[in-house]
Amino acid sequence: MKKEISDHIASTFFEKKKKPPRKKDRKSLSKRILLFLLTALFILAAIKVVSTTRFTGLHVGRRLGLVKHDGPFRLNYNFLNRATSKIEVLTIDMPEIDLREYKAIRFSLRMMDNDNQKDGIVKVSLTNRRKETSSLYIQNIGPSWKIVDIPRENFHAFSDWSQLNQLSFTVEEWNLRRKEGVLLIDGVEFVK
């Protein structure tokens, strides 16, 4: 009998009693789970948008700008000790946009370098869905930003402006004084 009494007293004082969860605790837990799920869903959606979208079309008045989320486009080139290709190309795939009502293309270029001479030449090319390509050369590219406006008429080889597929920038070894560097391209937009 003494053993039963001592076991009963020990269990009363030393064992935790399991209480049923209160309604308030259950509601708080439900709210936390819901908040966690909504936060996780938002983060997954944000990752999906950032990872699949390189840039987007952005209408600003009478301009259509191509916005890149992580700064200007960069074209790294190094023609030193290179026996093969003497050109480097940065190709930007265009979203499906009808550009027939736009009259010019505008962008800014600069070489990332401390040399003050402006003797870089960059080739700019447009390609449409019919695989028509038209190119122009931009001269005097140096370390400061150069804003370039090119009227649509200067791209003579195009007959269809309803869908541009690509915009590309090319540096060629024979058109650069420095054989190694970085070309930055920013503010690409089409103007009405």
N, C-alpha and C positions, 0 to 999 in steps of 0.2 A: 504494500500500500504506500509506503514512504516513497518508493521509487516512482510510482504513478503520480503522486503529488508533486514530487520534485521535477519530473518531466513536464507536467502541466504548467508549473510556475516558470520553468525555463523557457518553454515554448511561448508563454504569454509575454515574457519580458524581452527575450532575445530574438525571436523570429519576427520578421516584418510581415505585417498583414497585407494581403493584396486587396486594395480597394478598387472598386470599379472606376474607370476614368470619368472625370466630371465632364459635363456637357461643354463647359467653357474650354477645357483642355482639348476636346475633340474639335471644336470649331477653330481654335487657334492652330491646331495641327493641319486641318483642312486648308486654312488660309495660307499657311506656309508652303504646303505642297503645291497649291494652285499658283502661288507667286513664283516658286521655283520652276514649274513647268512653263509658265509664260515667259520668264526670263530666258530659259533655255531655248524656247521657240524663237524668240526675238534674236538671240545671238546666232542661231543657225541660219535664220533668214538673212541677217546682215552678212555673214560669211559667204553665203551663196551669192548675194548681189555683188560683193566686192570681188570675189574670185572669178565670176563669169563676165563681168563688165570691165573691159579695158578702158573704154571711154564711152561717153554718151553724147548724143546730140543735145544741145541746149539752145533754145530759141531766146534771143535777146533782141527785141525790136526787129530791126531789119537785118539781123545777122544770125547765122547758125554756127555756133562754136562747138568744137570737138574738145571735150574736157577730159583730161587724164587725171586720175585720182592721186597719183604719187609723184607729181612734179613734171618737169618738161621731159619730152622724149630725148633719149641719149643714143648717139651713134658713136660707138668706140671704134677707132681704127688704129692699126699698127702695121705699117708697110716695111718696117725694118726687118732685115734677114728673112724675107718672105719670097720664096721662089714661085709660088703659084699665083693666085688671083691678086690683082693690084687694084681691086675696087671693094668697097664695103657699102652695103645697102640696108637702110631701115625702111621696112614696109609697114604701113598702117592700113589694116583692113577697115573699110568704111561700113557703117551701118546702112541699111537700105533707106536712102533718102533721095527724093526727086530734086535735083539741083538745077532744073531748067530755068527757074525764076531768079537764080542768083547770078550776079554779073562779074564777080571777082573772087579770088582766093587771097587770104591775108594770113601771114604767119611771121614769127620772129626767129632769127637764127643768130648763133654766136659760137665761136670756138672757145673752148675752155682752155685758155693758155695765157701766159703772161706777156707774150710777144705782142707789141703794139702794131705790127704790120698787118694790113688788111689785104692779104693776097690769096685767101682761100676761095675756091670755086666749088659750088654745090649744084648738082643736077637734081631738079624737081620733076617728078613724073606722075601723071595721072593715068589710070587704067579704068575702063568702063566694063560693063557686063558683056559687051561684044568683043572684048579683048583688044579694043583700040587703045593705043598708048600714045601720049603726047608728052614731050619733055622740053624743059627750058633750063638754062644755066644761070645761076645767080652768082655774081662776082663780088669781090671786095668784102668777104666775110672775115671778121676779126674777133677780138676778145670782147667787144661791146655789142649789145643787142642791135641787130639790124632788122627793122620792120620792112617786110616785103609785101607789096600789093601787086598782084598779077591779074589783069583783066582776062576774062574768060576767052575773049577773041584771040589771045596769044597762044592758046592751045589749039592749033590749026587742025590737028589730025582727028579731032572728035566730031562725030555726027550725032551722038546720042548722049545727052546729059541727064537722062532720066534716072540712071543709077550708076554712080561711081563705085567701083569695087575696091580700088587701092589708091593710096597716095604714098609715094616713096621718095626718099632722099638718098642720094648717092654721092659718095666721095671717091675720087679716083686719084691714084698716087701722082700722076703727072699733072694734076691740077692743084696740088698742095705744096707749099714750101716745107712745112713741117710734116714729117712722115709718120708721126705718132701723135694721137690726141683724142679729143672728144668733141663732137658737134652736138649742140643743144638746140632743140626745136620746141617752140612754145607758142601758145596763142593761135592755134590753127582755127581759122573760121572762114565761112563763105558769106559774102556780103551782097545784098540786093542792090 
